[in-house]
Amino acid sequence: MGQNPVHAAAVVGLQWGDEGKGKLVDLLAGKYRAVVRYNGGANAGHSVVVGGERYSLHLVPSGILSPSCEAVIGNGVVVDPLRLLEEIQTLKSRGVDTKRLVISDRAHVVMPYHKAEDAAREELLSATTESGADDSTKKVISAIGTTKRGIGPAYADKINRSTAIRIGDLARPDVLRTKLDMICGLKNAILGAIVGEGFEPFDAEEIAIQMIECGKELTPMIKDTAYLLDDLRKEGQPILFEGANATMLDVDHGTYPFVTSSNSSALGIGPGSGVPPQCIDQIIGVVKAYSTRVGGGPMPTELFDSIGDGIRERGREFGTTTGRPRRVGWLDLVAVKYSAMVSGATELCITLLDVLAGEPELKIATAYSIDGNTSERFIPDGHALEHAEPVLESMPGFSEDITAARTLDELPTNAKAYIHRIEEFVGVPVRTISVGPDREQTIMCDAPSHAVSTLDARSREALERIQSRYPESDPLGCLPGVDPAKIPVHVAMIMDGNGRWAKQRGMPRIMGHQQGVKTVRTMLRACAEIGVEILTLYSFSTENWSRPQEEIQGLMEMCVAYCEHERDALKENNVRVRVLGRREGMPKAALDALDALVDATKNCTGITMCLAVNYGGRDEIVDAARSLATLAADGTLDPKAIDATLFANKLTTRGLPDPDLLIRTGGDFRVSNYLLWQISYAEIAVIDEQWPDFTRERFFELISDFAGRSRRFGNIDSQ
C-alpha cells in the first residue's frame, strides 16, 4: 500500500462502515491524480485529521485535502445539493481549494421529498413493531435504522426512472420544472397517505427555484466523469476509488435487509464510476481492529458490557453523520473473510489498533454456531444471522501505548500476534496499520512477510537495493513470482507506431506522437514501481530528419513543450534526465529546453531517463572512433591501449550499464540503428502493440518473461 501508486486502486470497508477509510484515502491521495467516490450519499461520514485539524466529510471525497488531487463524485453517488454546497463552503472557509471538485452529470439528486419519505417509512415501521406485534414479527418487519438522509428513496427513484432527477437536470430549468410538476404530485399523494393529518404538500415550483439556484453554483463542477476518468486512465494517471459505507452494508452482499441502498463493496466501482472492473489493480480492504455498527441489524459479536463501553469511549465511536453511539463488538473475522472474498481485497489495512491497548484479553470470532452446528461461513441474511452465536478465540491483550509506533517491530509482541492472526485467518496480507488518527500515526508493512520469507539471500539483497533506491517501489506486488534479482537494471525502448496509430484513427501523425507522450509517463511510473534504474527512450533518430518538415517542426515543438511542462513533475518524482545524441543540427529552442531539463533534474537520485534525441548508433560509434583516433594521432593515447572499456567511455552512454532488455513496439523486428554497441548482450522483445497502446500491464508481462529467460553470455546453464 505504501508503494508507488498503481493505475487504479480502491479503498473499501470490510465491516459495517466507520472503519477509518477516510484517513487511509487522505494518506494515499497525494500519490493519485484523482480520488473517486462511487456510491452512497450524505449518509456516509469520513473523518480525516490533518495537522491536528479534524475534517468531517460526507459527500466530498477525502482526496480534496490533497492539493494535487482531483476529487470526483461519480455517477453512482446520490447527491444532496444543499448538503454538498454547505460542505463546500465549510471547506473553503478552512482554506481548502474546492476548485478540484468534479461531479458526474449522471449522479442522482436527493430531493427534499426523499428525506420526508425516508423519515416517514422509518417511523411507520417503528410504529408497526411497537404496536403489540409479537417478537417473531418484530424481527421480520422492523425499521432499518437509516440516517433519514433520503438515500434509500433517492436510489429507489433511480431504479423507477420516471421519478428521478439527475445532477445534469439542475442546469436545465425547463426539464427540471416539468419533471417536478409530475413527481411532486405523486410524492404528495404517497406521503399524504403515510403521514396523514398534518402533512404539508411539497410545492414543485418552490423546489425548482431552490434546485436551479443550486445548479448555478454547481454547474462549473459538473462533467461527464466517465470520459474524464477514461482520459486519465489512458494517460497512465493513477486513480483511487473511495468506497462509502462498507461491504457488510452492500445491498446485494451485506446483511440484507439491514443494508444501505447501493453496492458499497468493490463490486460497485464499475457501475458507480464507468471504469471497467478489470482496470482495478489493487483493492485495499479496511478493517477496524474490533467491530462496530450503527443502526439496526445483526452483529454477532456485539458487547453489552463495560468492555464495549470502554472501547466505544476510547475509539470515539459516535457517528460522523448522525452522532449516534455506535454498537461495539469483538472483531468478527468470519464477516471480514467473507467481505474480503466479495470485494476481492488484495491487501488489508488494520485501523484503530491503539484503541485495544489496555485490554488484558482480546477475542475474535472465527466461526458461528447456529442450532448446534458450527460453520466458518458468513450468512449474508440479516434475519438468519440473528440466530448466530459467535465462536470466540481468545488472545492475550497488550497494555502498551502504541500511538508512537512507526514500524511493525515497534509493536508489542501480543499486538503483532493479533495482526498475524488476522492475516492468517483472512488469507490476505496486512500492509498498513493505523495506530492513531493523524496521518503520521501509520505503520507501513513494506511487503507481505510470507513473500519476503521465500527469497534467498541474493534476492533479498536485490529487493533491499531496489527499495533503498526507490522506497515506494513494490516489485513483489507488481510482479508476483518474479525474483527481484532478475528485474532488469536498464531497459531501452524503441517507441514505434505513433504515426500508424494516428493514421488508423484518421488523425494527423503529430497526434500519435502527442498520445505517445502519455505512454512515456506510464512507462516511467511502471519502471519506478518495480525498481528499473534506467529507462532509455529512442525519441528522435538522425534518420527522422528525412520526414516531412511539418512533422519535424511539430516534434521539435513537442520536445520543448515536454521539457517545460514535465519538468516539475519529473523533479517531484525524483527522475534524473540525461540526453544522448548529437547536438549539431538541433534547433536552439529544443537544445535549450533539453539542457534546462537536464540541469533541473541533475540532483535527482531515482530513476534515470535517457532521451535519445538526434541519435544514431552508427554515428555514435563513428564519433567515438574519431575521438580515439584524434587522441592517438596527438600522441596522447597508445593505440594498443584501446579496448572495449575505453571505447565505451567515448560513447554518449558512458557511465551507464548496458541495457538488459530492449523493447520495440509496432511489430517490426529490427533495431533501427539504436544503441548498436550497447545492446550486444541485451534480450530483445518485439511486440505488435503500437507505442500509444503500450500499457503498464503489457510491460510487466515483458519483464516477467525477461526474468524467466536464461542469460548465459556465452556460457552454458551449468556454469
Long-range contacts (C-beta under 8 A, 24 or more apart in sequence): 1-28, 1-282, 1-284, 1-347, 1-349, 1-431, 1-432, 1-444, 2-431, 2-432, 2-444, 2-446, 2-472, 3-472, 3-473, 3-474, 3-477, 3-529, 4-31, 4-470, 4-472, 4-473, 4-474, 4-525, 4-528, 4-529, 5-31, 5-32, 5-238, 5-240, 5-525, 6-238, 6-281, 6-282, 6-478, 6-529, 7-233, 7-236, 7-238, 7-239, 7-279, 7-281, 7-696, 8-233, 8-238, 8-239, 8-240, 8-241, 8-275, 8-279, 8-280, 8-281, 8-282, 9-238, 9-239, 9-240, 9-241, 9-280, 9-281, 9-282, 9-283, 9-284, 10-240, 10-241, 10-242, 10-243, 10-266, 10-269, 10-280, 10-282, 10-283, 10-284, 11-240, 11-241, 11-242, 11-243, 11-284, 11-286, 11-349, 12-243, 12-246, 12-247, 12-265, 12-266, 12-283, 12-284, 12-285, 12-286, 12-343, 12-345, 13-243, 13-245, 13-246, 13-247, 13-248, 13-264, 13-285, 13-286, 14-246, 14-247, 14-248, 14-285, 14-286, 14-287, 14-335, 14-336, 14-339, 14-340, 14-343, 14-345, 14-348, 15-246, 15-247, 15-248, 15-287, 15-288, 15-291, 15-292, 15-293, 15-332, 15-335, 15-336, 15-339, 16-246, 16-248, 16-249, 16-255, 16-291, 16-292, 16-293, 16-294, 16-297, 16-299, 17-44, 17-245, 17-246, 17-248, 17-249, 17-264, 17-292, 17-293, 17-294, 18-45, 18-246, 18-288, 18-292, 18-294, 18-317, 18-319, 18-320, 18-326, 19-246, 19-286, 19-287, 19-288, 19-351, 20-286, 20-288, 20-349, 20-351, 20-352, 20-434, 21-46, 21-62, 21-242, 21-243, 21-286, 22-46, 22-47, 22-48, 22-57, 22-62, 22-242, 23-47, 23-48, 23-49, 23-351, 23-434, 23-437, 23-439, 24-284, 24-286, 24-349, 24-351, 24-432, 24-434, 25-61, 25-62, 25-63, 25-240, 25-242, 26-50, 26-62, 26-63, 26-65, 26-66, 26-439, 27-439, 27-442, 28-240, 29-62, 29-63, 29-65, 29-66, 29-69, 29-240, 30-66, 30-68, 30-69, 31-238, 31-472, 32-63, 32-69, 32-238, 32-239, 32-240, 33-68, 33-69, 33-70, 33-232, 33-237, 33-238, 33-239, 34-63, 34-69, 34-70, 34-71, 34-72, 34-228, 34-229, 34-232, 34-237, 34-239, 34-240, 35-61, 35-62, 35-63, 35-64, 35-66, 35-69, 35-70, 35-71, 35-72, 35-239, 35-240, 35-241, 35-242, 36-61, 36-72, 36-73, 36-74, 36-225, 36-229, 36-239, 36-240, 36-241, 36-242, 36-273, 36-275, 37-61, 37-72, 37-73, 37-74, 37-77, 37-242, 37-244, 38-74, 38-76, 38-77, 38-241, 38-242, 38-243, 38-268, 38-269, 38-272, 38-273, 39-74, 39-76, 39-77, 39-243, 39-244, 39-245, 39-262, 39-263, 39-264, 39-268, 39-272, 40-77, 40-78, 40-151, 40-244, 40-245, 40-260, 40-262, 40-264, 41-77, 41-78, 41-79, 41-80, 41-110, 41-149, 41-150, 41-151, 41-154, 41-244, 42-80, 42-83, 42-84, 42-110, 42-147, 42-149, 42-151, 42-321, 43-146, 43-147, 43-149, 43-151, 43-244, 43-245, 43-260, 43-321, 44-244, 44-245, 44-321, 45-319, 45-320, 45-321, 46-242, 46-244, 46-320, 47-320, 47-437, 49-437, 49-438, 49-439, 50-439, 52-438, 53-94, 54-437, 55-91, 55-94, 56-320, 57-87, 58-83, 58-87, 58-320, 58-321, 59-83, 59-84, 59-87, 60-84, 60-87, 60-88, 60-91, 60-98, 60-101, 61-242, 62-242, 63-240, 63-242, 64-91, 64-96, 64-98, 64-100, 64-101, 65-96, 67-97, 69-100, 70-100, 70-101, 70-102, 71-100, 71-101, 71-102, 72-102, 72-103, 72-104, 72-225, 72-228, 72-229, 72-273, 73-101, 73-102, 73-103, 73-104, 73-107, 73-225, 74-104, 74-107, 74-225, 74-272, 74-273, 74-274, 75-104, 75-106, 75-107, 75-225, 75-226, 75-272, 75-273, 75-274, 76-107, 76-262, 76-263, 76-268, 76-271, 76-272, 76-273, 77-104, 77-107, 77-244, 77-272, 78-107, 78-108, 78-109, 78-110, 78-150, 78-151, 78-154, 78-155, 78-158, 78-262, 79-103, 79-107, 79-108, 79-109, 79-110, 79-167, 80-109, 80-110, 80-149, 80-150, 81-109, 81-110, 81-167, 81-170, 81-211, 81-214, 81-215, 81-218, 82-210, 82-214, 83-110, 83-149, 84-218, 85-214, 85-217, 85-218, 101-221, 102-221, 102-222, 102-223, 102-225, 102-228, 103-167, 103-218, 103-221, 103-222, 103-223, 103-225, 104-167, 104-222, 104-223, 104-224, 104-225, 104-226, 105-166, 105-167, 105-168, 105-222, 105-223, 105-224, 105-225, 106-166, 106-167, 106-168, 106-224, 106-225, 106-226, 107-166, 107-167, 108-154, 108-155, 108-157, 108-158, 108-164, 108-165, 108-166, 108-167, 109-154, 109-165, 109-166, 109-167, 109-169, 109-170, 109-211, 110-149, 110-150, 110-151, 110-154, 111-150, 111-154, 111-165, 111-183, 111-207, 111-211, 112-150, 112-202, 112-207, 113-153, 113-183, 113-184, 113-187, 113-191, 113-202, 113-207, 114-150, 114-151, 114-153, 114-154, 114-157, 115-148, 115-149, 115-150, 115-153, 116-150, 116-187, 116-191, 116-195, 116-202, 117-150, 117-153, 117-187, 117-190, 117-191, 118-146, 118-148, 118-149, 118-150, 118-151, 118-152, 118-153, 119-148, 120-191, 120-194, 120-195, 121-152, 121-153, 121-194, 122-146, 122-148, 124-194, 139-383, 139-386, 140-383, 142-296, 143-296, 144-257, 144-258, 144-259, 144-295, 144-296, 144-297, 145-258, 145-294, 145-295, 145-296, 145-297, 146-295, 147-295, 147-319, 147-321, 147-322, 149-321, 151-260, 151-261, 151-262, 152-260, 152-261, 154-261, 155-261, 155-262, 156-261, 163-187, 165-211, 167-218, 167-222, 168-222, 170-211, 170-212, 170-214, 170-215, 170-218, 170-219, 171-215, 171-219, 171-222, 173-208, 173-212, 173-215, 176-208, 176-211, 176-212, 176-215, 177-204, 177-205, 177-208, 180-204, 180-205, 180-207, 180-208, 180-211, 225-273, 225-274, 226-273, 226-274, 226-275, 229-273, 229-274, 229-275, 230-274, 230-275, 233-275, 233-279, 234-518, 235-518, 235-521, 235-522, 236-518, 236-519, 236-521, 236-522, 236-525, 236-696, 237-521, 238-525, 239-275, 241-266, 241-269, 241-273, 241-275, 241-280, 243-268, 243-269, 246-339, 247-285, 247-339, 247-342, 247-343, 248-335, 248-339, 250-342, 253-342, 253-380, 254-380, 255-297, 255-298, 255-380, 255-381, 255-382, 255-385, 256-380, 256-381, 256-382, 257-382, 258-295, 258-296, 258-297, 258-298, 258-382, 259-297, 259-382, 265-339, 265-342, 265-343, 266-342, 266-343, 266-344, 266-345, 267-342, 267-343, 282-346, 282-347, 282-477, 283-343, 283-344, 283-345, 283-346, 283-347, 284-345, 284-346, 284-347, 284-348, 284-349, 284-431, 284-432, 285-336, 285-339, 285-340, 285-343, 285-345, 285-347, 285-348, 285-349, 285-428, 286-348, 286-349, 286-351, 287-331, 287-336, 287-348, 287-349, 287-350, 287-351, 287-422, 288-331, 288-350, 288-351, 288-352, 289-331, 289-350, 289-351, 289-352, 289-353, 289-355, 289-356, 289-418, 290-315, 290-328, 290-329, 290-330, 290-331, 290-352, 290-355, 290-356, 291-328, 291-329, 291-330, 291-331, 291-332, 291-335, 292-317, 292-326, 292-327, 292-328, 292-329, 293-326, 293-327, 293-329, 294-319, 294-322, 294-324, 294-326, 294-327, 295-324, 297-382, 298-382, 298-385, 298-386, 298-388, 299-327, 299-329, 299-332, 300-329, 300-332, 300-334, 300-335, 300-365, 300-368, 300-385, 300-388, 300-389, 300-390, 301-329, 301-330, 301-331, 301-332, 301-363, 301-365, 301-390, 301-392, 302-327, 302-328, 302-329, 303-328, 303-329, 303-330, 307-359, 310-358, 310-359, 311-355, 311-356, 311-359, 314-355, 314-358, 315-352, 315-355, 330-362, 330-363, 330-364, 330-365, 330-390, 330-392, 331-362, 331-363, 331-364, 331-365, 331-422, 332-364, 332-365, 332-390, 333-364, 333-365, 333-366, 333-422, 333-425, 333-426, 334-365, 334-366, 334-367, 334-368, 334-376, 334-377, 334-378, 334-390, 335-365, 335-378, 336-422, 336-426, 337-376, 337-378, 337-425, 337-426, 337-427, 338-377, 338-378, 338-380, 340-426, 340-427, 340-428, 345-426, 345-428, 346-428, 347-428, 347-429, 347-430, 347-431, 347-432, 347-448, 348-422, 348-423, 348-426, 348-428, 348-429, 348-430, 348-431, 348-432, 349-430, 349-431, 349-432, 349-433, 349-434, 350-419, 350-422, 350-430, 350-432, 350-433, 350-434, 351-433, 351-434, 352-434, 353-402, 353-415, 353-418, 353-419, 353-433, 353-434, 353-435, 354-401, 354-402, 354-403, 354-434, 354-435, 354-436, 354-441, 356-397, 356-398, 356-415, 356-418, 357-398, 357-399, 357-400, 357-401, 357-402, 358-397, 358-399, 359-397, 359-398, 360-396, 360-397, 360-399, 361-394, 361-395, 361-396, 361-397, 362-394, 362-395, 362-396, 362-397, 362-414, 362-418, 363-392, 363-393, 363-394, 363-395, 364-392, 364-393, 364-395, 364-421, 364-422, 364-425, 365-390, 365-391, 365-392, 365-393, 366-391, 366-392, 366-393, 366-425, 367-391, 393-421, 395-421, 402-435, 403-435, 403-436, 403-441, 404-435, 405-435, 405-443, 406-440, 406-442, 406-443, 407-443, 408-433, 408-443, 408-445, 410-443, 411-443, 447-474, 447-476, 447-477, 448-476, 451-476, 452-476, 455-483, 455-484, 458-485, 459-483, 459-484, 459-485, 461-485, 462-487, 465-531, 466-530, 466-531, 467-531, 469-531, 469-533, 469-605, 469-606, 470-528, 470-531, 470-606, 470-607, 472-528, 473-528, 473-529, 473-530, 473-531, 474-529, 474-530, 475-529, 475-530, 475-531, 478-529, 478-530, 478-700, 479-530, 479-700, 479-703, 479-704, 479-707, 481-704, 482-703, 482-704, 482-707, 483-707, 484-531, 486-706, 486-707, 487-530, 487-531, 487-532, 487-703, 487-707, 488-532, 488-659, 488-660, 488-661, 488-703, 488-706, 489-532, 489-533, 489-534, 489-657, 489-660, 490-532, 490-533, 490-534, 490-535, 490-536, 490-656, 490-657, 490-658, 490-659, 490-660, 490-661, 491-527, 491-532, 491-534, 491-535, 491-536, 491-659, 491-660, 491-661, 491-662, 491-663, 492-535, 492-536, 492-537, 492-538, 492-659, 492-661, 492-662, 492-663, 492-674, 492-675, 492-678, 492-679, 492-682, 493-523, 493-535, 493-536, 493-537, 493-538, 493-662, 493-663, 493-664, 493-665, 494-538, 494-662, 494-663, 494-664, 494-665, 494-666, 494-671, 494-672, 494-674, 495-519, 495-520, 495-537, 495-538, 495-539, 495-665, 495-691, 496-664, 496-665, 496-666, 496-668, 496-672, 496-690, 496-691, 497-665, 497-666, 497-667, 497-689, 497-690, 497-691, 497-692, 497-693, 498-690, 498-691, 498-692, 500-666, 500-690, 501-690, 501-691, 501-692, 501-693, 509-551, 510-551, 510-554, 510-555, 510-558, 512-690, 512-692, 513-554, 513-555, 513-558, 514-558, 515-692, 516-691, 516-692, 517-558, 517-562, 518-692, 519-691, 519-692, 519-694, 521-566, 522-694, 522-695, 522-696, 523-694, 523-696, 523-699, 524-573, 524-575, 524-607, 524-609, 525-573, 525-696, 526-696, 526-699, 526-700, 527-607, 528-573, 528-606, 528-607, 530-700, 530-703, 532-607, 532-703, 533-607, 533-608, 534-607, 534-608, 534-609, 534-610, 534-656, 534-657, 534-659, 535-607, 535-608, 535-609, 535-610, 536-580, 536-609, 536-610, 536-612, 536-653, 536-659, 536-675, 537-609, 537-610, 537-611, 537-612, 538-612, 538-615, 538-672, 538-674, 539-611, 539-612, 539-613, 539-615, 540-581, 540-612, 540-613, 540-614, 540-615, 541-612, 541-614, 541-615, 541-616, 541-672, 541-673, 541-674, 542-581, 542-582, 542-614, 542-615, 542-616, 542-619, 542-673, 543-616, 543-672, 543-673, 545-585, 556-587, 556-589, 556-590, 559-590, 559-593, 559-594, 559-613, 560-589, 560-590, 560-593, 563-593, 563-594, 563-596, 563-597, 564-593, 566-597, 567-596, 567-597, 567-600, 567-601, 570-597, 570-600, 570-601, 570-604, 570-609, 571-600, 571-601, 571-604, 573-606, 574-604, 574-605, 574-606, 574-607, 575-601, 575-604, 575-606, 575-607, 575-608, 575-609, 576-601, 576-602, 576-603, 576-604, 576-605, 576-606, 576-607, 576-608, 576-609, 577-601, 577-608, 577-609, 577-610, 577-611, 578-608, 578-609, 578-610, 578-611, 578-656, 579-610, 579-611, 579-613, 580-610, 580-611, 580-612, 580-613, 580-615, 580-620, 580-652, 580-653, 581-612, 581-613, 581-614, 581-615, 581-616, 581-620, 581-652, 582-614, 582-615, 582-616, 582-619, 582-623, 583-614, 584-614, 585-614, 586-613, 586-614, 608-656, 610-653, 610-656, 612-674, 612-675, 615-652, 615-674, 616-673, 617-671, 617-673, 617-674, 617-675, 617-676, 617-677, 618-673, 618-676, 620-651, 620-652, 620-676, 620-677, 621-651, 621-676, 621-677, 623-650, 624-650, 624-651, 647-677, 648-677, 651-677, 651-678, 653-678, 658-682, 660-706, 661-685, 661-702, 661-703, 661-706, 663-687, 663-699, 663-702, 665-689, 665-690, 665-691, 665-693, 665-694, 666-690, 666-691, 681-711, 681-713, 683-709, 683-711
